[in-house]
Structure formats: structure tokens, C-alpha cells
Amino acid sequence: MRKFVSRSGAVGMAAILATCLAACDKQSHDDGPQYAKVTNVKPVTESVTTPHQVCRDVVVNQPVHNGDPHNIAGTAIGAVAGGAVGHLVGGGSGRKIATAAGAVGGGYAGNRLEQSRHDGATEQRTVQRCTTEQKSSSKVVGYDVTYSYKGTTKTTRMDHKPGDQVQVAEGVDVVQ
């Protein structure tokens, strides 16, 4: 019986030792980095609108400003011409009245003639017209990454695009 107990004790000790070694071996494998398989990567984008100025050259018609806004030159020339024509008409005191009437009528006509010459007078100029336009673009601000580890599927947001696998801590959470 002593041999049986001795053999039983030795077998028991061997079983305990084998179990301890297996546990130690398993624990040493679990201490290293663990990786999960990436199953989907979706870029997360953000729309960005930036204002910018756009300028174009445009041809415009601008009125020509008369250097003589009261049309004095036209009035004076018209009055002299009208007075000269009126002086040719009639005789005596009638000639004086005709000269005065010719000068008044000629002055008025000269004023209107010069005014009509300036009305509607334009010149073409090239001017720059600027407007502010909005430019829209999108930029990637992160990635929604779906991964699978030992039958568990999770999704996390990462600031960079991962490869085919991601390192996980405690078997589930991604290490970034």
C-alpha cells in the first residue's frame, strides 16, 4: 500500500506540475500584443466652406462729364450767331429789336444744342468687379473602424487609417 500511495502522490504531483506549466505557458502567450481583424473602414468627412474673392474685368459705359455744366460756350456762340442774323432783318429800331430777339433765341438754341450733345455721351472703361464666393470641400477627420476579435465585433473611431489588423488591449478595446 505504501507503494500505491507513493505512486499516487507522484502521479498527483506530476499532474499538478503539468497543470502549472500549462497555465504558465498560456499566460506567457497572453502577455504579448493581441490583434483583431479589421472588417470595415469608413472615412468620416467634414464639410468645410471657405470664402474667397473672385475679380473680373468688366467693360462699362460711363457718362462723360461736361467741363461746362451751364453750357456757357453754346449759349454765347448761339447768342452771337442769333444776334448777327437778327441784325440782318429789319431796319431802324426794328433792327435793334430783331438783333436782341435773335441774340436771345440764338443763345437758347445754342444752349440746348450743346446740352443735347452732352446728353447720352458715354465712354467705355474697363473696371474690376469683385465678389466673394464660397468654396466647399470636404476633408477626412477620422475613420470609423469595425474589427472582430474572438467572435466579438466592435466599432471605434480612429484618427488614422488602420491596416488589416489593429492592436487590442484586454482583448477588446483598440490601442491607438
C-alpha positions, 0 to 999 in steps of 0.5 A: 500500500505504501507503494500505491500511495507513493505512486499516487502522490507522484502521479498527483504531483506530476499532474499538478506540475503539468497543470502549472506549466500549462497555465504558465505557458498560456499566460506567457502567450497572453502577455504579448500584443493581441490583434483583431481583424479589421472588417470595415473602414469608413472615412468620416468627412467634414464639410468645410466652406471657405470664402474667397474673392473672385475679380473680373474685368468688366467693360462699362459705359460711363457718362462723360462729364461736361467741363461746362455744366451751364453750357456757357460756350453754346449759349454765347456762340448761339447768342452771337450767331442769333444776334448777327442774323437778327441784325440782318432783318429789319431796319431802324429800331426794328433792327435793334429789336430783331438783333436782341430777339435773335441774340436771345433765341440764338443763345437758347438754341445754342444752349440746348444744342450743346446740352443735347450733345452732352446728353447720352455721351458715354465712354467705355472703361474697363473696371474690376468687379469683385465678389466673394464666393464660397468654396466647399470641400470636404476633408477626412477627420477620422475613420470609423473602424469595425474589427472582430476579435474572438467572435466579438465585433466592435466599432471605434473611431480612429484618427488614422487609417488602420491596416488589416489588423489593429492592436487590442488591449484586454482583448477588446478595446483598440490601442491607438 
